[in-house]
Amino acid sequence: MFDASHMMCVTRNNLMKHSLKMEDGGETSWKHIKTFFVKESGSDKKNTKLTESHIKPNKYERTLPALAIDVLSNTVAIEMKAYVESGKLSKEVLATAECISIFDRLLHMLNSVHESSVNEYASGYKATKQQTEFLEKVIRFLQTLKVYDNKGEDKTGEVKFVNAWLTTVRGLMKLWEYVKEREYEFLLTGNISSVPLDKFVNTCRLIMFGYNNPSPLELLSSFRDVSVASYFTFETPLPMEDMDIETLALLVYKRIPAVRHNLGNQSQQSLVSIDREECITMMLERLCLDMRF
């Protein structure tokens, strides 16, 4: 399975370079989104989050899932349809709006964090009739989708995002079969996204004083600091210059069970807790010794 949020980036990038022709004959175009953006920007009321960064993202902005998700949102689809109904946009735009709506619903289904939600597509996956029918519709949509470049040449066999989505959708259905066998009532698909990994990398950047792109070795080096600090404090670790060492020592003391205070001691004394002040003093002394070397 592929991460849904990052797949939205890939989908947005393909929409910018290609047109997608659907089974019913409708064809998407990035120009539809650009035209809508210009018209909405010139109106008195703006209901979407679209900005120049959404319409003309630079190299870095193309990697940000948030911008892609804003473009491929149901809000944009609804507003585009409203502009068509009012005569501000041509009916050709409806194909692009429908395509956006499908990917928005799919993202919500692949990113659920609660068992139930006001948004019916964002509820935990249970393979309900509605969820199953929607995924079957998505599979049909992707299997019949044709991709053309700006010269009108068929690129369906060359682009990879269509098969990536198919793999992800089918993977979800297979994963549910596995989960259901273990008597789980629902699957929170948001737990299988890459968000935790992204948060870990960002935390490493924080304690490494702003490394934007840490190397694998740098990440490996900072993993120990992040893991240990998070284990003992239950918080995101701060740079050492901002950390209260005595407070950290107290938090560590509270986290260590009595039996761990005398690790290796097989006598009855192993069940006796060490005095808090003594523990903190020993830890601070140990830290001072470590700093000498």
C-alpha positions as CSV (number, residue, x, y, z in Angstrom):
1,M,0.0,0.0,0.0
2,F,1.1,3.6,-0.7
3,D,0.7,6.5,1.6
4,A,-2.5,8.3,0.6
5,S,-1.4,11.8,1.4
6,H,1.7,11.5,-0.7
7,M,-0.3,9.9,-3.4
8,M,-2.4,13.0,-3.6
9,C,0.8,14.9,-4.5
10,V,1.5,12.5,-7.3
11,T,-2.1,12.7,-8.5
12,R,-2.0,16.5,-8.5
13,N,1.3,16.5,-10.4
14,N,-0.1,14.2,-13.0
15,L,-3.2,16.4,-13.4
16,M,-1.0,19.3,-14.1
17,K,0.8,17.5,-16.9
18,H,-1.9,15.3,-18.3
19,S,-5.5,15.1,-19.0
20,L,-7.5,12.1,-17.7
21,K,-10.3,10.7,-19.9
22,M,-13.0,8.9,-18.0
23,E,-15.2,6.0,-19.1
24,D,-18.2,8.4,-19.6
25,G,-16.2,10.5,-22.0
26,G,-15.5,13.4,-19.6
27,E,-11.9,14.7,-19.7
28,T,-10.0,16.6,-16.9
29,S,-7.8,19.6,-17.5
30,W,-5.6,21.6,-15.1
31,K,-6.9,24.7,-17.1
32,H,-10.3,24.1,-15.5
33,I,-8.8,24.5,-12.0
34,K,-6.8,27.5,-13.0
35,T,-9.8,29.2,-14.6
36,F,-11.9,28.5,-11.5
37,F,-9.1,30.0,-9.3
38,V,-8.9,33.2,-11.4
39,K,-12.7,33.6,-11.3
40,E,-13.0,32.9,-7.6
41,S,-10.1,35.2,-6.7
42,G,-11.9,38.0,-8.5
43,S,-15.2,37.4,-6.7
44,D,-16.3,39.0,-3.5
45,K,-16.6,35.7,-1.7
46,K,-13.9,33.0,-1.6
47,N,-14.9,29.6,-0.2
48,T,-11.7,27.6,-1.0
49,K,-8.2,27.7,0.2
50,L,-6.6,28.0,-3.2
51,T,-3.7,30.3,-3.7
52,E,-0.9,30.8,-6.2
53,S,1.1,28.1,-4.4
54,H,-1.7,25.7,-5.1
55,I,-2.0,26.5,-8.8
56,K,1.6,27.1,-9.6
57,P,3.6,25.2,-7.0
58,N,7.4,25.4,-7.1
59,K,9.6,22.4,-6.8
60,Y,9.5,22.3,-3.0
61,E,5.7,23.1,-2.8
62,R,5.0,20.1,-5.1
63,T,6.3,17.8,-2.3
64,L,3.8,19.2,0.3
65,P,0.7,16.9,0.7
66,A,-1.3,19.8,2.3
67,L,-1.3,21.8,-0.9
68,A,-2.3,18.9,-3.1
69,I,-5.0,17.9,-0.7
70,D,-6.4,21.5,-0.7
71,V,-6.6,21.4,-4.5
72,L,-8.2,17.9,-4.7
73,S,-10.8,18.6,-2.0
74,N,-14.5,18.2,-2.1
75,T,-14.8,22.0,-1.3
76,V,-13.1,22.8,-4.6
77,A,-15.3,20.2,-6.5
78,I,-18.5,21.7,-5.0
79,E,-17.5,25.2,-5.8
80,M,-16.6,24.3,-9.4
81,K,-20.0,22.6,-9.9
82,A,-21.7,25.7,-8.5
83,Y,-19.8,27.9,-11.0
84,V,-21.0,25.6,-13.8
85,E,-24.6,25.9,-12.6
86,S,-24.4,29.7,-12.5
87,G,-22.9,29.8,-16.0
88,K,-19.5,31.1,-14.9
89,L,-17.8,28.0,-16.1
90,S,-18.5,25.6,-19.0
91,K,-20.0,22.1,-18.5
92,E,-16.6,20.6,-19.5
93,V,-15.4,21.5,-16.0
94,L,-17.8,18.9,-14.4
95,A,-15.4,16.1,-15.4
96,T,-12.6,17.7,-13.5
97,A,-14.8,18.4,-10.5
98,E,-16.0,14.7,-10.4
99,C,-12.4,13.5,-10.6
100,I,-11.5,15.7,-7.7
101,S,-14.5,14.5,-5.7
102,I,-13.5,10.8,-6.2
103,F,-9.9,11.4,-4.9
104,D,-11.1,13.5,-2.0
105,R,-13.4,10.7,-0.8
106,L,-10.7,8.1,-1.4
107,L,-8.3,10.1,0.7
108,H,-10.7,10.3,3.6
109,M,-11.4,6.6,3.5
110,L,-7.6,5.9,3.5
111,N,-7.0,8.3,6.4
112,S,-9.6,7.6,9.0
113,V,-8.8,8.3,12.7
114,H,-12.2,7.7,14.3
115,E,-14.6,4.8,14.2
116,S,-17.4,7.1,13.2
117,S,-17.4,10.5,11.6
118,V,-19.8,13.2,10.3
119,N,-18.1,12.6,6.9
120,E,-19.3,9.2,6.0
121,Y,-16.1,8.5,4.0
122,A,-13.9,9.3,7.0
123,S,-15.3,6.6,9.3
124,G,-13.2,3.6,10.3
125,Y,-13.2,1.0,7.6
126,K,-15.6,-1.9,8.2
127,A,-16.3,-3.0,4.6
128,T,-19.8,-1.7,4.9
129,K,-22.0,-1.8,1.8
130,Q,-21.4,1.9,1.1
131,Q,-17.6,1.6,1.6
132,T,-17.4,-1.5,-0.5
133,E,-19.5,-0.1,-3.3
134,F,-17.4,3.1,-3.3
135,L,-14.1,1.2,-3.5
136,E,-15.5,-1.0,-6.4
137,K,-16.4,2.3,-8.1
138,V,-12.9,3.6,-7.6
139,I,-11.4,0.4,-9.0
140,R,-13.6,0.6,-12.1
141,F,-12.8,4.3,-12.5
142,L,-9.0,3.7,-12.3
143,Q,-9.1,0.6,-14.6
144,T,-10.9,2.5,-17.4
145,L,-9.0,5.8,-17.0
146,K,-7.0,7.0,-20.0
147,V,-4.1,9.4,-19.6
148,Y,-3.0,11.8,-22.3
149,D,-0.2,14.3,-22.5
150,N,-0.6,17.9,-23.7
151,K,0.1,16.6,-27.3
152,G,-2.8,14.2,-27.1
153,E,-0.5,11.1,-27.0
154,D,-1.7,8.2,-24.9
155,K,0.5,7.8,-21.8
156,T,-1.8,5.4,-19.8
157,G,0.8,2.6,-19.8
158,E,3.6,5.0,-18.7
159,V,2.2,6.7,-15.7
160,K,2.5,4.9,-12.4
161,F,0.0,6.7,-10.1
162,V,-3.0,4.8,-11.5
163,N,-1.6,1.4,-10.6
164,A,-0.3,2.7,-7.3
165,W,-3.9,3.7,-6.4
166,L,-5.2,0.3,-7.5
167,T,-2.6,-1.4,-5.4
168,T,-3.5,0.7,-2.4
169,V,-7.3,0.2,-2.7
170,R,-6.9,-3.6,-3.2
171,G,-4.4,-3.6,-0.3
172,L,-6.9,-2.0,2.0
173,M,-9.5,-4.7,1.1
174,K,-7.0,-7.5,1.7
175,L,-5.8,-5.9,5.0
176,W,-9.4,-5.8,6.2
177,E,-9.8,-9.5,5.7
178,Y,-6.7,-10.1,7.8
179,V,-7.9,-7.7,10.5
180,K,-11.4,-9.1,10.6
181,E,-10.1,-12.6,11.2
182,R,-8.6,-11.3,14.4
183,E,-12.0,-10.1,15.4
184,Y,-11.4,-6.3,15.1
185,E,-14.6,-4.4,14.5
186,F,-13.0,-1.6,12.4
187,L,-9.8,-0.4,10.9
188,L,-8.5,3.1,11.4
189,T,-6.6,3.6,8.1
190,G,-4.9,6.8,9.4
191,N,-2.7,4.5,11.5
192,I,-1.1,3.0,8.5
193,S,0.0,6.3,6.9
194,S,3.5,7.7,6.8
195,V,2.6,10.6,9.2
196,P,4.3,9.0,12.2
197,L,7.5,8.6,10.2
198,D,7.3,12.2,9.0
199,K,6.8,13.4,12.6
200,F,9.9,11.4,13.7
201,V,12.0,13.0,10.9
202,N,10.8,16.4,11.9
203,T,11.6,15.7,15.6
204,C,15.1,14.7,14.5
205,R,15.5,17.9,12.6
206,L,14.5,19.8,15.7
207,I,17.1,18.3,18.0
208,M,19.7,18.5,15.3
209,F,19.3,22.3,15.2
210,G,17.5,22.7,11.9
211,Y,19.0,20.1,9.5
212,N,16.5,20.3,6.7
213,N,17.6,17.1,5.0
214,P,19.4,14.8,7.5
215,S,21.3,11.9,6.0
216,P,20.4,8.3,6.9
217,L,23.4,8.2,9.3
218,E,22.4,11.4,10.9
219,L,18.9,10.1,11.4
220,L,20.3,6.9,12.9
221,S,22.5,8.9,15.3
222,S,19.5,11.0,16.5
223,F,17.2,8.0,16.8
224,R,18.6,7.1,20.2
225,D,18.2,10.6,21.6
226,V,14.6,10.9,20.3
227,S,13.6,7.4,21.5
228,V,15.1,7.7,25.0
229,A,13.8,11.2,25.6
230,S,10.3,10.3,24.4
231,Y,10.2,7.2,26.5
232,F,11.0,8.9,29.7
233,T,9.2,12.3,29.2
234,F,6.3,11.3,27.0
235,E,7.0,14.5,25.1
236,T,8.8,15.7,22.0
237,P,12.5,16.1,23.0
238,L,13.8,19.7,23.0
239,P,17.3,20.9,21.9
240,M,19.7,20.4,24.8
241,E,20.1,24.1,25.3
242,D,16.4,24.4,26.2
243,M,16.2,21.3,28.4
244,D,16.0,21.4,32.2
245,I,18.3,18.5,33.1
246,E,17.1,18.3,36.7
247,T,13.5,18.1,35.6
248,L,14.4,15.4,33.1
249,A,16.2,13.4,35.8
250,L,13.0,13.6,37.9
251,L,10.9,12.4,35.0
252,V,13.3,9.5,34.5
253,Y,13.1,8.6,38.1
254,K,9.3,8.5,38.1
255,R,9.4,6.2,35.0
256,I,11.7,3.6,36.5
257,P,10.0,0.9,38.5
258,A,11.5,-0.1,41.9
259,V,13.0,-3.3,40.7
260,R,15.1,-1.4,38.1
261,H,16.8,0.7,40.6
262,N,19.0,-2.2,41.6
263,L,19.4,-3.9,38.3
264,G,21.5,-7.0,38.7
265,N,21.0,-7.3,42.5
266,Q,19.4,-10.6,43.2
267,S,18.8,-9.9,46.9
268,Q,15.6,-8.8,48.5
269,Q,16.9,-5.3,48.4
270,S,16.2,-5.3,44.7
271,L,12.6,-4.5,45.6
272,V,13.5,-1.4,47.6
273,S,13.1,1.9,45.8
274,I,16.0,4.3,45.8
275,D,15.5,7.7,47.4
276,R,14.3,10.3,44.8
277,E,16.9,12.9,45.7
278,E,19.7,10.3,45.7
279,C,18.6,9.1,42.3
280,I,18.5,12.6,40.8
281,T,21.9,13.4,42.3
282,M,23.5,10.2,40.9
283,M,22.0,10.9,37.5
284,L,23.3,14.5,37.4
285,E,26.8,13.3,38.5
286,R,26.7,10.7,35.8
287,L,25.8,13.4,33.2
288,C,28.6,15.6,34.4
289,L,31.1,12.7,34.0
290,D,29.8,11.9,30.5
291,M,30.2,15.5,29.5
292,R,33.9,15.4,30.3
293,F,34.6,12.8,27.7
